[in-house]
Amino acid sequence: DENAAWRRVGELRLIEKYVANPTNGQPTFGWLTNHYINHGLPFNKRNGKRKGKGTIYCYQHALDGFILPRWQDEVAAKIKPLAVRDWLYDLHDDEDYDWQTVSKIKMVMGQVFKHADLHELEICRNPISRVLVPGSEDKDKEVRVLQPQETWQIISRLQDPERTLVVLIAATALRISEALALQWRHVRFADGSIRIEQAFRLSEITTTKTKSSKANVPMCATLAESLQTWRSQSPYHRESDFVFASDKLNGKKPRTGQMVNCYYLKPAAIDAGIITPGERFGFHSLRHSLSTWVNLVIKDVKVAQTLLRHGKPDITAGTYIHSVPEENLKAQEQYMVAVMKGERSAQADIESLMHQKPVSDSLQ
């Protein structure tokens, strides 16, 4: 009967697909995106768990700020790979977004098409799978790796609590979100360790970035002394208080990383002559600096991997360990010494041959 027919229409979402959709059965990319936002975006495709709030925010920003303004009204099945590629290149060339940002935008757009295929919303190829863009710019130019003396020059220009925060991250390679989420209960002075259990992102306490990030990190005597000194000065020193609590919020939440970087860390680095005002710099440089120095001195990538709490050593080696110009120069000098030794050895052989009697004379 009619009621049963309308129930079936609702079950198949035919009103949504054929009546509400202005393209008469050919879903627009905007329609697919709306379904993805409501049914796919919050969930992790691997295990079905909810994505972190920060991840959802970044995906939504890519959709609202870049993708939908260009592709919302386009019929999804008619979107061509070359058109997407040209648009992405325009974002880089004309609007000056770096390749890393462009690559993320491409990835989010591809997630919408994958969601449509999974839910059988539209039978069409995924044009994004055929679009190639560089994943990032030259990483060595993006990250400023500090020598130990440069890190000290920054620390010496700061007062607490910023001073202790920089000392903490420099010594442990914590992410700024993890350092700000620390409570005094996580700092185990008796054991000489710090327990990483949570992160502070988008003004909320949330989970760590990865499963391997939730771990204990070592706390040497120098670091422990700095933390104890700060705790004796801080009005927020109870076990449940944040180590770097916000005075403006009466200690209810930690301070924000962007504020500390903008008003304290970066100005100190500029004042020390380490970077220029327009140069990219932040707490993540301290993470790269520690891993590079550890690998240089100890020559064991496993140690650097453990300190950074990476799940795989190739992430540490490929992204967080950088070449050091001074060491490159030293290696080149050592190589050339070896080369010149070979030259001198060859020259000695030639001189020795010149002083030998001719073969014909010796036969006579």
Phi, psi and omega in degrees: 000180186296318180299318179295324180295317180292327176298318180293323176300318179293319180298322181273359180056039183287329177296313179302315189279323188249335182261307181289335180278121187289352183262016174053058173097348175257101186299137173281163177297327178297322179293317178298320180296319180298319178294320179296317181298321184278331189236345184241321185302317185290348190246145177279125186293338184282315185235001177079357179284163182288141175290159176291154182299323179295321179294315179299318180299315181295317179296316181296322178296319178296320180291310185287322187274335186232307193284307185296320178303332181265322192244002187304316186266002179281140174294125188302318184291345183258002179285125186260144179304318182295324179294319178294317180299314180297321179296316180295320178293327176295323177300323180281311189282318186266324183256001170065032171275140182287165185296329180297317177294316180299319180296322178293321178298316177300316181299316181294320178297321177295328179296325178296315179294321177296321178296318179298320180291318180299319183267006178055043178280332182203132177270096178203156179288157177270105183294336184291332181296343181255005181260126180244128173223153176301142182286329183194172173280185177295113186297326181296333179278336183281328187250127177267108179273128184262142167282156181308320181293329177289321176300318179295322179299325177289312182301318184294344180263004183246157173247162177292145010271352182298324180300311181293325179298316180292320177300317181299311183289323179296325184274334187243346184063029175294148169290150182300326179294326179285320180295319181290334181278354182294137169247160185298336178293339179279341182269108186258088184297324182293326182267349183067041181212164177233129181267121177263116183235340188207175179220162180240107181226142176051042175067019179222149174281128183220187182283165176292165185299315180226168179296321180289344179289335180279101186196176173270140174242147183290150178231103181287171184298321181296317178293317179300321179296319178297317180292320178295321178297317179293321180297323179291339181263334186284138174289346180250085187237007177285162183303325183273354181281153175285141180297321180240063184289152179275125176293323182296330181258018178055035175078003183288334178222161177287172172288167181261140183296320181298320180295315181296320179293316185292319188260349185229299187296306184294317176301324178294320179293323177292316180298327179280355180077017182279322178229166174265160183305326182269001184280144178286130183199143179192188183298333182295336177297327178293325178294315177296322184294317181295314182297321179295316181293318180298316180294325181291319185274312184271335179058043178218105183296336180296324179293314178297319179300318181293318179297320181276351178060045175274147179286331182228141181292335182292335175293316179297310185292322186278334187241324191253357176248121185243159175285146180250123184305318181297320180289325176298318179295319179296317179297319179297318180297317179296322179294317182292328174300316178296320178298314182293329174299320177297320179296315180296322178296318178295319179297321179296321178296320180295315180297322179296319179293325181292332181272351178282151177289149176299154182298321181297321178296319182292328179290324178294000000 
